[in-house]
Amino acid sequence: MLLSLLLAAKAGAGCAQTDSLSVKKDSVAWNQSLDGVTVTAQRQLIKQEIDRVGYDVQADEDSKTETVLDMLRKVPMVTVDGEDKILVKGNSNFKIHRNGRLDPTMTKNAKDVLKAMPASAVKRIEVITDPGAREDAEGVDAILNIVMMDTKKLQGVTGNVSGTYSSLKMPSLSTYLATQMGKAIVSVYYGNNYMSEKATTKKNDVERTFVGTGNTQRVHSEGSNPGNLHSADVNASYDIDSLNLLSASFGGYFYKINVQGGGPISMFDPSGNQLYSYNEHYWMPHYSHHSWDGSFDYQHKTRRKGEQFTLSYLFALTRQHSEQETTYSQQQNFPFNYDGYLVSARERFTEHTFQFDYVRPLWEGHKLQVGTKYIDRRNNGENSQQFYDAPRTTTNDAFNHTTRVAALYADYMLNSGKWMARAGLRYEYSYMKGHFPDGKSADFDKNLRDWVPQASVKYQITPAQSLKLSYTTSINRPGISYLNPAVKRFPQSVSFGNAHLVSSTNRTIALNYMNVGPKLTFHLTPQFQFCNDNIGAITYADGDTRYSTYGNVIRHRRWQLQGYVQWKPFEKTTLVANLDAWHSRFENPEQQLSMNSTHLWYYFNISQKLPWKLQATLTTFGQVGSATQNIYSTYEPYNRYSFSLQRSFLSNDRLTVRLTAISLFHKRQHFETRTVQGDILGWSDTINNQNGRWFRLSVSYRFGKLKASVKKTETTINNDDEVGGIVRE
């Protein structure tokens, strides 16, 4: 008995501990006292499979009070920058799934939804690094899969209530409830995140020099966008019998915000003489955004072990309506014949997806997965712009876009001894049609055909070490905001979409080495990615007017090295580091522009257990070197840091309180970009109150005994192909 306990302790990986004296299957850690000797074993935080890397959220003590967005900073191959922008494998081109199913709510508004979701409701977070042929063509470099709590068949009710309040007057409240009634399991989640005026206040200074004229524009603006974000989710499953399972879900989010702001704008000639100036004031009398999605899955398992059929249906819809009014005052030599304008925009997105999957074990260690999928996607946009002049003029534009995708795929998996391999091929036929209801332009349509291969192989060098080589391909299709050709005119700027965009193809080759040990876990992933027809922004100038649109014009090459370290030098000390270094080259042959950048994103977290059940955590993250924003601009280096202290109370640590100080020694911090080439040069400096010094108090309470969550079918629908769809502005 003692020998087996000692071996278990040696095999455990570093993570947080508990003081429980009993050995429980689902506990994060356990210890057992034997004649004055205490042996402690801990659950491994990181686990790698051939197509994914998982982070055990429940094995992290911080999950009791932190949000899912906080936990993401600790997940291998995930970085979250100073503006809470999420990158996976160094790229914003990813989708978010919940329990293996695409979650449009999280994907479209990831920053705010994940900031409002408590980590205590999540079992693990997975980075699916090499999606198989089943979803590989669906357009992302990686998939972020949020796996909710474990599936256990116990009667009862469990729940969690979490709340936070900060010195920025930004309260949030979320609750999670799960219950089982016979063969049915239901879970409900609701979160509310209030964005106060103090928290959303931004100051921004911009300077633009127009190369053609030599004139320089200076803009100073201050504004805020207070409002409420509501998110909700309902999941249910029903076990018909041991071979048949039904599951369904419905959820989404909606918000209304009060956008307002403005400031002085002026233009100077090359000698520094003022040409004109005016004050701008803008506000949104109406702004609302709704995104909802639902799904239904039926799974049938045969008597043959591992063989199953799955039928899936997914619908998603987004409705966005905005009105922005802008007025001008204190004009001096004002160069326009109007003193304001009103822009009204309505965007509607509807998607229906049907999918059939079949998994068949062939013989020991060999498995085949085949399937088919059909997507019907419709985007409708209406825009109007009314200018306050004499007489008043109004422009109206409408654009409808339809995409239909039919796909077939086959995926083969091998597991033999120390070797694992996966290879697949997918064929996609896409039909795209653009329609202009107002008849201002001619309708158009396109037929696209794509073959998408992928392959990966993994070798288990030792029980603790593995090496994996992979090749992946992905496709991105343009969304409504990229496609809509409606022209929006503002002083010194004109923007419009490109209805003739087509899908782009990305290819990645990666080598991953991982070592998992009781004290030290780390992985290194060098990789190379390239694309010759990427969808990118196009900016140019005509005189002192900026024009912006999109095109399949970007060629990019990226050499990248990703690293992750989890080190436990002492029993009560844990260090986590996430590093992402890369060198990129972007080219726009049409404008004869190229951009090179080399930079490092980093995240360090040190957690220390203290007496009286206290836990202290020090975190710092940021960027070294300038990062490419687009073919014209770069992000400047930045650094953020925080310190927190937490303690748990009551039986089984049901109540946890955490106090966090963010950027304690910096009242204001800046987020800077520089435009270094193209028709317009300059810089932008933004100060957001959330980047400076502030404090947050978090309280979380767990109740109930149910160790269950809604069961999910093992396969379901994943739509990951679209870029530039309807997103929160």
Beta strands, then each sheet from edge to edge (+ up, - down):
strand 1: 29-34
strand 2: 37-42
strand 3: 46-49
strand 4: 52-56
strand 5: 78-80
strand 6: 86-88
strand 7: 94-98
strand 8: 101-102
strand 9: 122-128
strand 10: 142-148
strand 11: 156-166
strand 12: 172-181
strand 13: 184-195
strand 14: 202-210
strand 15: 216-224
strand 16: 227-241
strand 17: 244-257
strand 18: 260-268
strand 19: 274-301
strand 20: 308-332
strand 21: 340-363
strand 22: 366-387
strand 23: 393-416
strand 24: 419-435
strand 25: 444-460
strand 26: 465-478
strand 27: 488-490
strand 28: 493-495
strand 29: 504-516
strand 30: 520-542
strand 31: 545-570
strand 32: 573-588
strand 33: 593-610
strand 34: 614-624
strand 35: 627-628
strand 36: 633-635
strand 37: 638-649
strand 38: 655-662
strand 39: 670-675
strand 40: 680-688
strand 41: 694-704
strand 42: 722-723
sheet 1: 1+ 2-
sheet 2: 3+ 4- 9+ 10- 7- 8+
sheet 3: 5+ 6-
sheet 4: 27+ 28- 31- 30+ 29- 26+ 25- 24+ 23- 22+ 21- 20+ 19- 17+ 16- 13+ 12- 11+ 41- 38+ 37- 34+ 33- 32+
sheet 5: 27+ 28- 31- 30+ 29- 26+ 25- 24+ 23- 22+ 21- 20+ 19- 18+ 15- 14+ 40- 39+ 36- 35+
sheet 6: 27+ 28- 31- 30+ 29- 26+ 42+
end
